[in-house]
Amino acid sequence: MLIIILAIVFVAAPAHTQRAFADGLTQENLPPASIGNRNAALFVKVNPPILTSSTIRDAYIQFRLFDANTNTTIPYTTYQITVTKGASLNATPLLTDAFQAANGLLTIKIQPDNGTLQIFGNQEPFLNAWVADPGGTVNVKGPIFLEGGLYHFHILILTVDGPRNLFTSGQEPKFDAWLSVGDVSYHDFQYNGQNYNATLISYYDKINDFKFDPASKQFLWTMPFDWNTTRLKAVNVFLHEELRVPKSLQGIGNSISFNAAASGIPLTGRQLAVDPYSFQNALTLHYLLNKFDLISMSEKMPQGTNSISFALASKTNASAETSSDLTTDTGGIHVAVSWSPSQLNANIQSTVKVDFSDAFSGGPLNADVKYDIVIKDTNGNQVFSKTDSIAKGGTDTQTINFPKNGTYHIEIKVKELDKTGQAPDQTRTGVARGIVIVPEFPVAGSAFLAVSIAIAVFIILFRVKTRPTFGI
């Protein structure tokens, strides 16, 4: 069964004549566009985020234009919305019409259907825009979200503050968006005479050529991807692949260290998150590539490359390291993690410092962050848990005592961003995951220890060799 994932991000053009594009993310607040003396941002949310092709469900897309300085919804917003399928700017529209919401909140209820597009409701007489019902909803039935791939939403703001308060033609604020319709696929494979099943969720686009290579114990798959560097620099893009493998698959499902690659480029640190707890019988691995990762990779891609390949295998004879740089699975927030003392030990009080920052710009969030933190041992037992912590200005500390030496998993769940005088921003929620090794020698310390051991062995051997002998 194919499961369709809706992932969406909208980016506003900072000026009326400039266009911006984005893809691969979930609900977002958009950077503002100028409307008079106001900075108007657009909030977009899709619900539900998961649809199945075997049981088609209605999807709701909510649009809210608001003053970014006061968080006040702008009333009588009229949205001109055009939806096309695919990356071509010349694609035939699946939907193109105007929608008006008196209170500024517009929800388009989309009922996927193979038939002709139908819009249900009343139209106002000035622009013939479809008027949202008292709940702010307009119903649309037609061939939207029936297939996987990219959907382009092009949005013009025709009116604000009043039903006839029109912008001058050509001066309307513009918002462009790319909605990624990915899929969940199930894959049977064999290893050492046993049958296994893997689940792959692509939050970006449909994948191709999934296989497991028994000789190298490696998972491989590909996906369409536009590596144009210029495009990527203009995009708040985030690529998330989620692979679930059975824990009973010895050598992979019971591992904590992996060799992962995207188009032959090794992935390290926050680019691969390991989650052994969400499913009792499956280990989940998250490929998390943000804009800066993809731009760097694009510069190494041969011209004309139109796909991205993925590989995963377990590391052999390699020790894991404590994670210091994490990213949320929705891609919007980085979490820098540091420990004091730097060398962790059991039954000794340790302090963890967490610093939250914007994954898109690399700069500060300029907000307090409400978050939960959980640390579990390899058996899934919680050794530390705290909910609704507040990172003032994006920074906080927690005091932890590890009960014994071993490997631990840390999960930090971002719940909301809080700015003075504004409603809580819950559009950037997500979970960042990493591991903690107790004890772990710092790299420099490990090298010093190795040299010290070598010197000690040399001295012992030298003394044995030069020791005088005595006859009897």
C-alpha positions in Angstrom: 0.0 0.0 0.0 1.3 3.5 -0.9 0.9 6.2 1.7 1.1 9.8 0.6 2.9 12.3 2.8 2.1 15.9 2.5 5.0 18.2 3.3 4.7 21.9 2.7 6.6 25.1 3.1 5.7 28.5 1.7 8.2 31.4 1.3 7.1 34.9 0.7 8.8 37.2 -1.7 10.4 40.1 0.2 9.4 42.5 -2.6 6.4 42.6 -4.8 8.3 41.7 -8.0 10.6 39.0 -6.5 9.7 35.3 -6.4 11.0 32.7 -4.0 10.5 28.9 -4.0 10.7 26.3 -1.3 10.1 22.6 -0.9 10.3 19.6 1.4 9.1 21.0 4.7 6.0 21.0 6.9 3.8 23.9 8.1 5.6 27.2 8.3 5.4 30.9 9.0 6.7 32.7 5.9 9.1 35.6 5.8 7.1 38.8 5.4 6.2 40.9 2.4 5.6 44.6 2.6 2.0 45.8 2.7 2.1 49.6 3.3 3.7 50.1 6.7 3.2 46.5 7.7 5.3 43.4 7.3 2.7 40.7 6.3 3.7 37.1 6.8 1.7 34.0 5.6 1.1 31.0 7.9 0.2 27.8 6.1 -0.7 24.4 7.7 -1.8 21.1 6.2 -4.0 18.7 8.1 -3.8 15.7 8.2 -0.1 15.4 7.2 -0.6 11.7 6.1 -3.0 10.4 3.5 -3.3 6.9 2.1 -4.1 6.1 -1.5 -6.2 3.1 -0.5 -8.4 5.2 1.8 -8.5 8.7 0.3 -9.1 11.3 2.9 -9.9 15.0 2.8 -7.1 17.4 3.2 -7.3 20.9 4.8 -4.9 23.7 3.8 -5.1 26.7 6.1 -3.9 30.2 5.1 -3.5 33.1 7.5 -2.1 36.4 6.5 -0.9 38.4 9.5 1.1 41.4 10.6 4.5 39.9 11.6 5.1 42.7 14.1 1.8 42.4 16.1 0.7 38.8 15.1 -2.7 40.3 14.2 -4.6 38.6 11.4 -5.3 40.8 8.5 -9.1 40.8 7.7 -10.8 40.6 4.3 -7.8 38.9 2.7 -8.5 37.7 -0.9 -6.2 35.0 -2.1 -5.7 34.2 -5.8 -4.5 30.6 -5.6 -3.1 28.6 -8.6 -2.1 24.9 -8.1 -0.1 23.0 -10.7 1.5 19.6 -10.7 5.3 19.2 -11.3 8.2 21.6 -11.4 7.4 23.2 -14.8 6.2 26.8 -14.5 4.1 26.2 -17.6 2.1 23.2 -16.3 -1.6 23.2 -16.7 -3.4 24.4 -13.6 -5.3 21.9 -11.5 -6.9 24.9 -9.7 -6.9 28.6 -10.2 -9.4 30.9 -8.5 -9.9 33.6 -5.9 -10.9 32.9 -2.3 -11.9 35.5 0.3 -12.0 35.3 4.1 -13.6 38.1 6.0 -11.7 37.3 9.1 -8.4 36.6 7.2 -8.4 32.9 8.0 -8.9 30.7 4.9 -9.2 26.9 4.9 -9.5 25.1 1.6 -10.9 21.6 2.1 -9.7 19.5 -0.7 -11.5 16.2 -1.5 -9.2 14.3 -3.9 -11.2 13.0 -6.8 -10.5 11.9 -10.4 -13.5 13.9 -11.7 -13.8 17.5 -12.9 -12.8 20.2 -10.4 -15.7 21.6 -8.4 -15.8 24.4 -5.9 -18.8 24.6 -3.5 -20.0 27.8 -1.9 -21.0 31.4 -2.7 -19.1 34.0 -4.7 -19.0 37.7 -3.8 -20.0 40.2 -6.7 -16.8 42.4 -6.9 -14.1 39.8 -7.8 -16.3 36.7 -8.0 -14.0 35.3 -5.3 -15.3 32.2 -3.4 -16.4 33.3 0.1 -15.4 31.2 3.0 -18.2 30.0 5.2 -18.5 31.3 8.8 -15.9 28.8 9.9 -13.5 30.1 7.2 -13.8 27.1 4.9 -14.3 26.6 1.1 -14.8 23.1 -0.2 -13.0 21.9 -3.3 -13.3 18.5 -5.1 -11.0 17.5 -7.9 -7.8 15.8 -9.0 -5.4 17.4 -6.4 -3.1 15.2 -4.2 -4.0 12.0 -6.1 -0.4 11.4 -7.2 3.0 11.7 -5.7 5.5 14.4 -6.6 5.7 18.2 -6.3 2.7 20.5 -6.3 3.2 24.2 -6.9 1.0 26.8 -5.1 1.3 30.3 -6.5 -0.5 32.9 -4.3 -1.3 36.5 -5.0 -2.9 38.7 -2.3 -5.6 40.7 -4.1 -7.2 42.6 -1.2 -6.7 43.3 2.5 -8.6 45.2 5.2 -11.7 45.5 3.0 -13.4 43.4 0.2 -12.7 46.1 -2.4 -9.4 47.4 -1.1 -7.5 46.1 -4.2 -3.8 46.2 -4.8 -2.6 47.8 -8.1 -2.3 45.2 -10.8 1.3 43.9 -10.8 1.9 45.1 -7.2 0.2 42.3 -5.4 2.3 40.6 -2.7 3.4 37.2 -4.0 3.9 33.9 -2.3 5.2 30.8 -4.1 5.2 27.3 -2.6 6.2 23.8 -3.5 4.2 21.1 -1.7 6.0 17.7 -1.7 3.8 14.6 -1.9 6.0 11.8 -0.8 5.2 8.2 0.0 5.6 5.3 2.4 6.7 2.1 0.7 7.2 -1.4 2.1 10.1 -3.7 0.9 10.6 -7.4 1.4 14.1 -8.8 1.3 16.1 -11.8 2.3 19.3 -12.3 4.3 20.9 -15.6 5.4 17.7 -17.4 4.4 15.4 -15.2 6.5 12.7 -13.0 5.3 12.6 -9.4 6.4 10.6 -6.2 5.7 11.8 -2.6 5.6 9.7 0.5 5.6 10.9 3.7 3.8 9.1 7.0 4.3 10.2 9.7 1.8 9.0 13.2 2.9 10.2 14.7 -0.3 9.3 12.6 -3.4 8.7 9.1 -4.5 11.8 6.8 -4.3 13.1 4.3 -6.9 15.1 1.2 -7.0 15.1 0.2 -3.4 17.1 -2.8 -2.6 19.2 -4.6 0.0 22.6 -5.9 -1.0 23.3 -9.0 1.2 27.0 -9.1 0.3 27.7 -5.6 1.7 24.7 -5.6 4.1 23.7 -2.3 2.6 20.4 -0.6 1.8 20.3 1.4 -1.4 17.6 3.6 -3.1 17.3 6.7 -5.3 14.9 9.6 -5.7 14.4 12.4 -8.2 16.1 15.6 -7.1 17.0 18.9 -8.8 20.6 19.7 -7.9 20.6 23.2 -9.5 22.7 25.2 -7.1 21.1 28.5 -7.9 17.7 27.0 -7.1 18.9 25.6 -3.8 20.3 28.9 -2.7 16.9 30.5 -3.2 15.1 27.7 -1.3 14.4 26.9 2.4 14.7 23.2 1.4 14.9 20.2 3.7 15.2 16.6 2.7 14.1 13.9 5.1 14.2 10.2 4.5 13.1 7.8 7.2 14.1 4.1 7.0 12.8 1.5 9.4 14.6 -1.8 9.6 13.8 -4.8 11.8 15.8 -5.0 15.0 16.1 -8.8 14.4 18.3 -8.0 11.4 21.6 -8.8 13.1 24.4 -6.4 12.3 22.1 -3.5 11.3 18.9 -3.5 13.3 20.9 -3.9 16.6 23.6 -1.3 15.7 24.1 2.2 16.9 26.8 3.3 14.4 26.3 3.5 10.6 27.9 4.4 7.4 25.3 6.5 5.6 25.8 8.4 2.3 23.9 10.6 -0.1 25.1 10.5 -3.7 28.4 9.0 -2.5 29.0 11.7 0.0 29.3 10.4 3.6 26.8 11.8 6.1 28.0 12.6 9.7 26.7 14.0 12.9 23.2 15.5 12.8 22.7 14.4 9.2 21.8 10.9 10.4 19.6 10.4 13.5 19.1 7.0 15.1 15.8 6.2 16.9 15.5 2.7 18.5 12.4 3.5 20.6 9.5 4.7 18.5 8.8 1.1 17.3 9.2 -2.0 19.5 10.5 -4.2 16.7 12.1 -1.7 14.3 15.1 0.6 14.4 14.4 4.0 12.7 17.1 6.0 10.9 16.5 9.6 9.8 18.4 11.2 6.9 18.2 14.9 7.6 19.8 17.2 5.0 19.2 20.9 5.2 19.7 23.7 2.7 23.4 24.2 3.5 24.1 20.5 3.3 22.4 20.2 -0.1 24.1 23.3 -1.5 27.5 22.0 -0.5 26.7 18.6 -2.1 25.3 20.2 -5.3 28.7 21.8 -6.0 30.1 18.2 -6.3 27.4 16.9 -8.5 28.1 16.5 -12.3 26.1 18.9 -14.4 22.7 17.5 -15.4 22.3 15.2 -12.4 18.6 14.8 -11.7 18.5 12.3 -8.8 19.9 11.6 -5.4 21.0 8.2 -4.2 21.1 6.9 -0.6 23.1 4.2 1.0 23.1 2.8 4.5 25.3 0.1 6.2 26.3 -0.6 9.7 29.8 0.5 10.9 32.0 -2.4 11.9 34.7 -2.1 14.6 33.9 1.5 15.2 33.1 3.3 18.4 30.2 5.7 18.7 30.7 9.3 19.7 28.5 11.6 21.8 26.4 13.8 19.6 27.1 17.5 19.7 25.1 18.9 16.8 21.4 17.8 16.3 18.6 18.9 14.1 14.9 18.5 14.4 13.2 16.0 12.1 11.2 18.8 10.5 14.4 20.6 9.6 13.9 24.0 11.0 15.9 24.1 14.2 19.5 23.1 15.2 20.3 22.0 18.7 23.9 22.3 19.8 24.6 20.0 22.8 27.7 20.4 25.1 28.5 18.6 28.3 30.4 19.7 31.5 32.6 18.0 32.4 33.5 17.1 28.8 34.4 13.5 29.9 31.2 11.9 31.2 31.3 9.3 34.0 28.6 7.4 35.8 27.4 8.6 39.1 29.0 12.0 38.7 26.8 15.0 38.2 26.9 16.3 34.6 25.5 19.5 33.1 24.2 19.5 29.6 23.8 22.9 27.8 21.4 23.1 24.8 21.5 26.0 22.3 18.7 26.3 19.8 19.3 28.2 16.5 17.6 28.7 13.1 18.6 25.9 10.8 17.9 27.9 7.7 19.9 31.1 8.5 22.3 29.6 11.0 21.4 32.6 13.2 19.5 33.0 16.5 15.8 32.3 16.8 15.3 35.5 18.8 12.8 33.6 21.0 12.4 31.5 24.0 12.1 27.8 23.3 9.7 25.5 25.1 11.0 21.9 24.9 11.0 18.4 26.4 14.1 16.4 27.0 14.3 12.6 27.5 17.4 10.4 28.0 17.0 6.6 27.8 19.4 3.7 28.1 19.8 1.0 25.5 16.8 -0.9 26.9 14.5 2.1 26.6 14.4 2.9 30.3 14.2 6.6 31.1 17.2 7.8 33.2 16.2 11.5 32.8 13.0 13.3 31.7 11.8 16.9 31.9 8.9 18.5 30.2 8.0 22.1 29.3 11.5 23.4 30.0 12.2 27.0 28.7 15.4 27.9 27.0 15.5 31.7 27.5 16.8 33.3 24.4 17.3 29.8 23.0 19.8 28.6 25.7 19.2 26.3 28.7 21.0 23.8 30.9 19.9 20.6 32.7 21.7 18.6 35.4 21.9 14.8 34.9 23.4 11.9 36.8 24.0 8.8 34.6 23.4 5.6 36.7 26.1 3.5 34.9 28.5 3.4 32.0 27.0 2.7 28.7 25.3 4.2 25.6 22.3 6.5 26.0 19.9 8.1 23.6 18.8 11.8 23.9 15.7 13.2 22.5 14.8 16.9 22.5 11.3 17.8 21.4 10.8 21.5 20.4 7.2 22.4 21.3 6.9 26.1 20.6 8.8 29.4 20.2 7.7 32.3 22.4 8.3 36.0 21.6 7.2 38.8 23.9 3.8 40.2 22.9 3.0 37.4 20.4 1.1 34.2 20.5 3.2 31.0 20.8 4.6 29.8 17.5 3.9 26.1 17.3 4.7 25.8 13.6 8.3 24.7 14.1 7.8 21.7 16.3 10.0 18.7 15.9 12.3 16.1 17.6 16.1 16.2 17.6 17.9 12.9 18.4 21.4 11.9 19.3 23.5 9.6 21.5 25.5 10.0 24.6 28.5 7.7 25.5 29.4 7.3 29.1 32.4 7.4 29.6 33.9 8.8 26.5 37.4 10.2 26.1 37.6 13.4 24.1 39.5 12.9 20.8 42.6 14.7 22.2 42.4 12.7 25.4 42.1 9.4 23.5 45.2 10.3 21.5 47.1 11.3 24.6 46.0 8.0 26.3 47.2 6.0 23.3 50.6 7.7 23.2 50.9 7.3 27.0 50.2 3.5 26.8 52.7 3.1 23.9 55.4 4.9 25.9 54.7 2.9 29.0 54.9 -0.4 27.0 58.2 0.7 25.4 59.7 1.6 28.8 58.7 -1.8 30.2 60.2 -3.7 27.3 63.3 -1.6 27.4 63.8 -2.3 31.1 63.2 -6.1 30.6 65.7 -6.2 27.7 68.5 -4.3 29.6 68.0 -5.8 33.0 71.3 -7.5 34.2 71.3 -11.2 34.7 72.9 -13.1 37.6 74.4 -16.6 37.5 73.6 -19.1 40.2 
